[in-house]
Amino acid sequence: MGCPSSMDRTHVYLAAAAFLLACMFMAVEAEARWPAGSTRRLAAHAETVQAAALAYDVDAGLLGAILAHETGCRSVSGGRGGGMHGVGQINAAVWLPLLSEQGIAEVDSDLLEAEAGIYAAAFVLSAIHDTHGGWAVWRRVCAYGAGGRKSKAFLESCAYGSAVLLHVARARLVLAVGRAVGDRFGGAS
């Protein structure tokens, strides 16, 4: 039989790499589904998302993708023992003092108002960018998803960032055409 040639080993390595990449993408794809109704709801808030993104110097498409991923663009409370609030699922225990200084929200229930929740998400994303500007975008998005937790292990193994980034192009399109998309495709997407 003899030793495998370097060409045979190369094929084995390439096949193994392809398998690992496929596994990674399947895991991200499972988490990356665009929630039903997100297109309509994001389109309805397009002007607010764009204004908040401009106010806090963040990418509107990235902000829209986070809002779609977190709650399907709905203002809700929940997550981690009920401590996450609004369309961007803001960790009130961590961010409320800073949001209050900014005049965005005084109490956690303020985050349930769509405009306040959107501005809060933009502020948090901006604050993370200011603190971790040298990080890759997906890791900063993971820090957003961590909700203020500082677990290095979470940030290093986070599929959240990749899942959100898969939605950025779609969110940009929805925001670009605003209500026209929401009215045209409202019920199903």
BAFI-3210 file (N, C-alpha, C; in Angstrom, 3 decimals, decimal comma, padded with zeros to 6 digits):
// residues 189
n [1|2|3|4|5|6|7|8|9|10|11|12|13|14|15|16|17|18|19|20|21|22|23|24|25|26|27|28|29|30|31|32|33|34|35|36|37|38|39|40|41|42|43|44|45|46|47|48|49|50|51|52|53|54|55|56|57|58|59|60|61|62|63|64|65|66|67|68|69|70|71|72|73|74|75|76|77|78|79|80|81|82|83|84|85|86|87|88|89|90|91|92|93|94|95|96|97|98|99|100|101|102|103|104|105|106|107|108|109|110|111|112|113|114|115|116|117|118|119|120|121|122|123|124|125|126|127|128|129|130|131|132|133|134|135|136|137|138|139|140|141|142|143|144|145|146|147|148|149|150|151|152|153|154|155|156|157|158|159|160|161|162|163|164|165|166|167|168|169|170|171|172|173|174|175|176|177|178|179|180|181|182|183|184|185|186|187|188|189]
n.u [000,806|001,742|002,770|000,462|000,214|001,268|-000,690|-002,977|-003,219|-003,705|-006,233|-007,707|-007,415|-008,655|-011,247|-011,934|-011,828|-013,867|-016,050|-016,074|-016,569|-019,114|-020,584|-020,355|-021,742|-024,274|-025,031|-025,081|-026,994|-029,242|-029,772|-030,220|-032,600|-034,882|-037,161|-040,698|-042,837|-041,037|-040,100|-042,252|-042,635|-040,083|-039,943|-042,008|-040,845|-038,740|-037,870|-037,313|-035,334|-033,308|-032,843|-031,997|-029,707|-028,142|-027,933|-026,360|-024,206|-024,023|-024,275|-027,158|-028,325|-027,139|-028,124|-030,896|-030,877|-030,147|-032,384|-034,385|-033,453|-033,342|-036,042|-037,834|-038,534|-040,355|-041,671|-040,927|-040,747|-038,499|-036,356|-033,364|-034,413|-036,380|-035,167|-034,558|-035,423|-037,687|-037,567|-034,946|-034,063|-032,761|-030,516|-031,597|-030,573|-027,865|-027,618|-029,469|-028,772|-026,955|-028,552|-030,472|-028,956|-028,565|-031,055|-032,833|-034,257|-035,848|-036,849|-037,136|-039,510|-039,860|-038,392|-040,028|-041,474|-041,494|-039,838|-038,054|-036,876|-035,572|-033,762|-032,314|-031,121|-029,465|-027,786|-026,526|-025,208|-023,458|-021,981|-020,699|-019,169|-017,515|-016,097|-014,974|-013,815|-011,696|-012,265|-013,465|-016,384|-018,409|-017,790|-018,252|-020,979|-021,641|-020,961|-022,992|-025,152|-024,499|-025,513|-024,336|-022,916|-019,670|-018,318|-015,653|-015,508|-018,114|-018,117|-016,160|-017,219|-019,497|-022,328|-024,237|-023,404|-022,606|-025,035|-026,678|-025,279|-025,810|-028,255|-027,975|-027,839|-030,447|-031,904|-030,929|-032,012|-034,778|-034,936|-034,171|-036,241|-038,354|-041,645|-042,926|-042,090|-043,049|-045,834|-046,309|-045,373|-046,256|-047,841|-046,661|-043,894]
n.v [-001,185|001,407|004,818|007,554|009,892|013,375|014,723|013,173|013,563|016,304|016,407|015,098|016,910|019,157|018,157|017,699|020,345|021,502|020,076|020,949|023,696|023,551|022,516|024,655|026,688|025,536|025,587|028,353|029,096|027,848|029,478|031,827|032,541|034,759|036,429|035,899|038,426|040,449|042,057|043,769|045,081|046,248|047,918|049,681|051,110|052,346|055,060|055,896|054,050|054,724|057,401|057,068|055,526|057,360|059,371|058,104|057,238|054,638|051,731|051,625|049,381|047,282|047,845|047,512|044,781|043,648|044,354|042,920|040,312|040,057|040,438|040,225|042,717|043,636|045,243|043,993|042,375|040,273|037,396|036,286|036,088|038,052|040,512|041,863|044,318|045,818|046,532|046,089|044,398|045,302|045,189|046,255|046,506|046,864|048,947|051,050|053,311|054,794|055,204|056,820|059,118|059,928|060,703|058,938|056,805|056,494|054,618|051,017|050,262|052,287|051,490|049,849|051,348|051,867|053,818|054,712|052,244|051,624|053,766|053,278|050,800|051,611|053,378|051,592|049,877|051,736|052,477|050,077|049,881|052,111|051,284|048,852|049,176|048,161|045,533|042,857|043,257|041,263|040,324|042,537|042,687|040,328|041,083|042,904|041,116|039,733|041,223|042,889|041,204|040,040|037,836|036,228|033,740|033,444|035,451|034,493|032,148|032,776|032,497|034,252|036,782|036,162|035,208|037,501|039,160|037,923|038,968|041,653|042,771|042,327|043,830|046,386|046,734|046,701|048,985|050,902|051,097|051,402|051,945|051,083|048,454|047,222|047,589|046,239|043,598|042,899|040,994|038,389|038,399]
n.w [000,000|000,895|001,682|001,900|-000,730|-000,950|-002,281|-001,810|000,961|000,970|-000,216|001,749|003,869|002,755|002,417|005,088|006,062|004,516|005,504|008,211|007,844|006,665|008,823|010,623|009,214|009,078|011,766|012,226|010,327|011,359|013,533|012,260|010,985|009,424|011,324|011,217|010,012|010,499|008,378|007,717|010,204|010,664|008,438|009,071|011,095|009,875|009,463|012,094|012,849|011,028|011,791|014,469|014,056|012,667|014,617|016,569|015,180|013,951|011,863|009,981|008,765|010,177|012,744|012,227|011,552|013,994|015,553|014,225|014,600|017,412|018,419|016,348|015,646|017,558|020,448|023,422|026,659|028,372|028,227|029,884|032,701|032,606|032,461|030,128|027,786|025,446|021,861|021,112|023,077|025,546|028,242|031,077|033,676|033,274|031,341|031,822|033,576|031,925|029,682|030,779|031,354|028,741|028,079|026,981|028,199|031,312|033,099|033,089|031,754|029,909|027,757|026,334|024,604|021,197|019,830|021,863|022,507|020,108|019,838|022,167|021,564|019,448|020,830|022,653|020,876|019,738|022,022|022,574|020,276|020,660|022,900|022,106|019,564|018,043|017,676|015,580|013,517|013,866|016,400|018,015|017,654|018,903|021,498|021,947|021,914|024,209|026,193|028,093|029,671|030,457|029,518|028,261|027,064|026,049|024,101|022,366|021,375|020,089|018,129|017,580|016,554|013,903|012,930|013,050|011,279|008,867|008,248|007,639|005,000|004,067|005,939|005,344|002,787|003,366|004,995|003,157|001,332|002,957|004,086|001,752|001,226|003,536|003,232|000,840|001,192|003,667|005,400|005,291|005,603]
ca.u [000,000|002,621|002,317|-000,355|000,954|000,889|-001,943|-004,035|-003,367|-004,316|-007,659|-008,290|-007,485|-009,686|-012,553|-012,182|-012,107|-015,193|-017,018|-016,148|-017,253|-020,533|-021,160|-020,460|-022,797|-025,556|-025,348|-025,447|-028,251|-030,342|-030,080|-030,276|-033,847|-035,506|-038,435|-041,926|-043,366|-039,967|-040,003|-043,316|-042,398|-038,883|-040,316|-042,837|-039,955|-037,559|-037,390|-036,747|-034,079|-032,307|-032,519|-031,215|-028,395|-027,426|-027,661|-025,315|-023,138|-023,941|-024,828|-028,611|-028,612|-026,745|-029,109|-032,133|-030,684|-030,190|-033,770|-035,118|-032,981|-033,670|-037,470|-038,688|-038,917|-041,467|-041,287|-041,319|-039,849|-038,226|-034,951|-032,604|-035,165|-037,229|-034,382|-034,296|-036,615|-037,835|-037,318|-033,540|-033,775|-031,724|-030,350|-031,836|-029,691|-026,557|-027,613|-030,425|-028,169|-026,410|-029,674|-031,094|-028,086|-028,769|-032,436|-033,540|-035,186|-035,651|-037,172|-037,104|-040,728|-039,702|-037,788|-041,086|-041,937|-040,652|-038,802|-037,048|-036,164|-034,688|-032,654|-031,501|-030,307|-028,432|-026,834|-025,748|-024,312|-022,435|-021,122|-019,860|-018,186|-016,537|-015,277|-014,296|-013,698|-010,699|-012,778|-014,195|-017,792|-019,225|-017,527|-018,969|-022,384|-021,723|-020,965|-024,365|-025,964|-024,153|-026,349|-023,573|-022,060|-018,313|-017,747|-014,794|-015,898|-019,318|-017,754|-015,345|-017,976|-020,794|-022,908|-025,172|-022,856|-022,692|-026,449|-027,149|-024,627|-026,481|-029,473|-027,697|-028,225|-031,910|-032,350|-030,624|-033,003|-036,057|-034,830|-034,037|-037,537|-039,277|-043,028|-043,353|-041,879|-043,976|-047,182|-046,374|-045,116|-046,510|-048,344|-045,948|-042,458]
ca.v [000,000|002,577|006,069|008,389|011,000|014,691|015,084|012,499|014,264|017,601|016,164|014,780|018,168|019,996|017,575|017,970|021,780|021,734|019,529|021,849|024,921|023,233|022,407|026,002|027,414|024,963|026,098|029,763|029,168|027,472|030,615|033,041|032,728|036,081|036,178|036,249|039,756|041,429|043,005|044,768|045,891|047,058|048,968|050,669|051,910|052,672|056,421|055,948|053,290|055,525|058,573|056,602|055,123|058,600|060,054|057,418|056,871|053,195|051,293|051,408|047,993|046,441|048,096|046,843|043,330|043,296|044,457|041,784|039,076|040,023|040,327|040,346|044,144|043,863|045,725|042,983|042,140|038,850|037,018|036,271|036,401|039,218|041,737|042,435|045,097|046,580|045,962|045,682|043,552|045,997|044,762|047,484|046,568|047,329|050,136|052,108|054,569|055,538|055,612|057,940|060,276|060,319|061,146|057,936|056,044|056,697|053,343|049,942|050,222|053,240|050,778|049,157|052,239|051,527|054,815|054,645|050,980|051,704|054,667|052,586|049,805|052,347|053,871|050,457|049,462|052,769|052,378|048,889|050,238|053,013|050,521|047,718|049,529|047,350|044,179|042,593|043,627|040,181|040,198|043,645|042,281|039,333|041,823|043,400|039,950|039,308|042,001|043,488|040,202|040,201|036,509|036,065|032,479|033,709|036,243|033,713|031,041|033,357|032,379|035,374|037,799|035,679|035,123|038,866|039,689|037,368|039,752|043,077|043,190|042,369|044,976|047,600|046,833|047,084|050,376|051,781|051,307|051,745|051,468|050,422|047,017|046,780|047,528|045,264|042,232|042,976|039,896|037,137|038,431]
ca.w [000,000|000,918|002,314|001,029|-001,338|-000,419|-002,947|-001,069|002,238|000,679|-000,430|003,050|004,619|002,140|002,740|006,510|006,187|003,947|006,455|009,367|007,415|006,489|010,168|011,180|008,532|009,465|013,097|012,079|009,570|012,249|014,382|011,454|010,237|009,532|011,994|010,501|010,306|010,718|007,261|007,892|011,400|010,452|007,477|009,776|011,946|009,078|009,725|013,442|012,834|010,324|012,612|015,626|013,547|012,362|015,883|017,329|014,246|013,735|010,584|010,087|008,405|011,310|013,793|011,809|011,641|015,420|016,004|013,653|015,218|018,843|018,769|015,174|015,653|018,482|021,783|024,401|027,788|028,527|028,242|031,125|033,911|032,427|032,553|028,811|027,462|024,215|020,546|021,051|024,238|026,309|029,629|031,839|034,842|032,829|030,492|032,156|034,036|030,785|028,842|031,474|031,094|027,347|027,907|026,171|029,047|032,754|033,752|032,092|030,941|028,797|026,624|025,598|023,545|020,044|019,547|022,928|022,359|018,937|020,201|023,169|020,851|018,714|021,823|023,164|019,792|019,649|023,204|022,383|019,250|021,275|023,840|021,461|018,151|017,355|017,471|014,341|013,644|014,422|017,837|018,663|017,661|019,979|022,765|022,081|022,280|025,562|027,102|029,175|030,306|029,965|029,416|027,085|026,431|025,259|022,922|021,447|020,786|019,774|016,787|017,475|015,654|012,523|012,558|012,799|010,079|007,694|008,001|007,414|003,639|003,998|006,734|004,572|001,725|003,976|005,434|001,983|000,678|004,030|004,152|000,517|001,426|004,575|002,685|-000,250|001,646|005,098|006,201|005,293|005,895]
c.u [000,846|001,982|001,447|000,474|000,484|-000,421|-003,126|-004,296|-004,048|-005,813|-008,366|-008,448|-008,567|-011,086|-012,910|-012,541|-013,499|-016,281|-017,183|-016,860|-018,748|-021,230|-021,345|-021,615|-024,176|-025,966|-025,787|-026,786|-029,436|-030,745|-030,436|-031,562|-034,418|-036,879|-039,640|-042,420|-042,313|-039,876|-041,017|-043,016|-041,162|-039,181|-041,134|-041,986|-038,716|-037,005|-036,731|-035,415|-032,989|-031,888|-031,651|-029,807|-027,539|-027,016|-026,492|-024,213|-022,914|-024,574|-026,312|-028,983|-028,262|-027,730|-030,434|-032,037|-030,728|-031,631|-034,608|-034,736|-033,434|-035,142|-038,390|-039,266|-040,163|-040,912|-041,829|-040,342|-039,634|-036,749|-034,353|-033,375|-036,004|-036,484|-034,077|-035,571|-036,531|-037,451|-035,875|-033,102|-032,587|-031,703|-030,423|-030,896|-028,320|-026,628|-028,501|-029,787|-027,612|-027,515|-030,408|-030,284|-028,294|-030,176|-033,272|-034,606|-034,834|-035,875|-037,265|-038,354|-040,694|-039,174|-038,827|-041,728|-040,964|-039,528|-037,688|-036,220|-035,176|-033,498|-031,737|-030,586|-029,173|-027,360|-025,935|-024,752|-023,161|-021,453|-020,187|-018,795|-017,099|-015,581|-014,415|-014,118|-012,700|-011,152|-013,413|-015,682|-018,605|-019,008|-018,202|-020,460|-022,599|-021,753|-022,345|-025,260|-025,684|-024,917|-025,613|-022,720|-020,668|-017,597|-016,945|-015,175|-017,130|-018,946|-016,964|-016,131|-019,324|-021,209|-023,865|-024,675|-022,953|-024,130|-027,002|-026,551|-025,238|-027,716|-029,213|-028,149|-029,747|-032,453|-032,081|-031,640|-034,347|-036,025|-034,768|-035,384|-038,664|-040,643|-043,498|-043,190|-042,865|-045,390|-047,322|-046,267|-045,452|-046,863|-047,406|-044,495|-042,213]
c.v [001,244|003,779|006,865|009,554|012,315|015,147|014,447|013,190|015,609|017,445|015,862|016,063|019,078|019,469|017,838|019,449|022,097|021,233|020,466|023,150|024,682|023,125|023,779|026,759|026,857|025,484|027,550|029,878|028,822|028,644|031,852|033,220|034,115|035,877|036,663|037,616|040,834|042,467|044,124|045,673|046,772|048,203|050,059|051,597|052,409|054,063|056,530|055,209|054,115|056,748|058,178|056,205|056,350|059,310|059,427|056,837|055,355|052,871|050,957|049,972|047,033|046,610|047,393|045,334|042,863|043,318|043,292|040,492|038,965|039,716|040,285|041,752|044,408|044,397|044,746|042,997|040,646|038,597|037,084|036,770|037,668|040,537|042,419|043,113|045,747|045,835|045,473|044,812|044,094|045,481|046,021|047,607|047,135|048,721|051,285|053,391|055,422|056,015|056,793|059,221|060,826|060,851|060,182|057,225|056,269|055,404|052,272|049,876|051,238|052,542|050,025|050,057|052,090|052,530|054,767|053,372|050,993|052,612|054,024|051,554|050,484|052,861|052,740|049,983|050,452|052,688|051,178|049,180|051,141|052,265|049,476|047,955|048,702|045,927|044,062|042,889|042,513|040,042|041,338|043,321|041,211|040,015|042,427|042,258|039,448|040,113|042,611|042,495|040,325|038,866|036,376|034,785|032,676|034,436|035,435|032,598|031,500|033,151|033,538|036,405|037,398|035,623|036,507|039,393|039,124|038,186|041,203|043,529|043,289|043,572|046,281|047,806|047,292|048,550|051,336|052,070|051,524|051,124|050,763|048,911|046,493|046,648|046,422|043,827|042,030|041,714|038,725|037,236|039,360]
c.w [000,000|001,599|001,358|000,491|-000,726|-001,051|-002,236|000,262|002,027|000,491|000,887|003,870|004,060|002,458|004,198|006,721|005,650|004,894|007,658|009,008|007,251|007,844|010,791|010,542|008,873|010,832|013,022|011,375|010,451|013,130|013,565|010,655|010,492|010,149|011,187|010,958|010,475|009,608|007,450|009,076|011,264|009,488|008,160|010,644|011,200|009,394|011,100|013,498|012,157|011,134|013,813|015,190|013,248|013,660|016,640|016,444|014,169|012,389|010,754|009,750|009,529|012,461|013,459|011,921|013,094|015,922|015,485|014,360|016,679|019,090|017,562|015,085|016,486|019,801|022,821|025,573|027,889|028,621|029,636|032,351|033,812|032,446|031,236|028,331|026,087|022,964|020,401|022,205|025,046|027,743|030,495|033,032|034,475|032,203|030,932|032,707|032,883|029,857|029,463|031,264|029,687|027,090|027,076|026,989|030,502|033,528|032,669|031,224|029,792|027,547|025,796|024,543|022,394|019,828|020,598|022,808|021,209|019,236|021,241|022,502|020,088|019,674|022,318|022,107|019,640|020,816|023,093|021,336|019,841|022,194|023,135|019,955|017,366|017,078|016,098|014,575|014,292|015,921|018,606|018,718|018,729|021,338|023,007|022,559|023,683|026,606|028,271|029,941|029,692|029,852|028,128|026,334|025,557|023,974|021,906|020,763|020,245|018,318|016,529|016,455|014,198|012,045|012,232|011,495|008,796|007,306|007,594|006,028|003,514|004,766|005,993|003,462|002,277|004,382|004,254|001,339|001,683|003,927|002,891|000,631|002,450|004,059|001,649|000,245|003,117|005,819|006,328|005,687|006,990]
res [m|g|c|p|s|s|m|d|r|t|h|v|y|l|a|a|a|a|f|l|l|a|c|m|f|m|a|v|e|a|e|a|r|w|p|a|g|s|t|r|r|l|a|a|h|a|e|t|v|q|a|a|a|l|a|y|d|v|d|a|g|l|l|g|a|i|l|a|h|e|t|g|c|r|s|v|s|g|g|r|g|g|g|m|h|g|v|g|q|i|n|a|a|v|w|l|p|l|l|s|e|q|g|i|a|e|v|d|s|d|l|l|e|a|e|a|g|i|y|a|a|a|f|v|l|s|a|i|h|d|t|h|g|g|w|a|v|w|r|r|v|c|a|y|g|a|g|g|r|k|s|k|a|f|l|e|s|c|a|y|g|s|a|v|l|l|h|v|a|r|a|r|l|v|l|a|v|g|r|a|v|g|d|r|f|g|g|a|s]
***
